[in-house]
Amino acid sequence: MGQLGLGRQFGRLAPRLDGAFRADGVFAHDRLRFVDFVDDVEDLLEDVAWQEQGDKKAADGFEEFMLRHYSG
């Protein structure tokens, strides 16, 4: 994250991702609903887009894309 210039955001991102994935990298659906996780990530991306570009709309469509892509 630091190499991508996202070090400031990583401090807030890490606690929100903690527990979302098991040690083997598989999403822990028994701990967190995927739709809630995607919504949280979109909120974080909007914050990053606002801080970096001054425009939250840069993250628009993330949630819809993820849910459509992973719903089969």
Residue pairs with C-beta under 8 A, 6 or more apart in sequence:
1 7
1 9
1 10
1 13
2 10
6 13
6 48
8 51
9 44
9 47
9 48
9 51
12 44
12 47
13 44
16 40
16 44
19 28
19 31
19 32
20 27
20 28
20 31
20 32
20 37
21 27
21 28
22 28
27 34
27 37
34 70
35 67
38 62
38 63
38 66
38 67
39 63
41 62
41 63
41 66
42 59
42 62
42 63
45 58
45 59
45 62
46 56
46 58
46 59
47 56
48 59
49 55
49 56
49 57
49 58
49 59
50 56
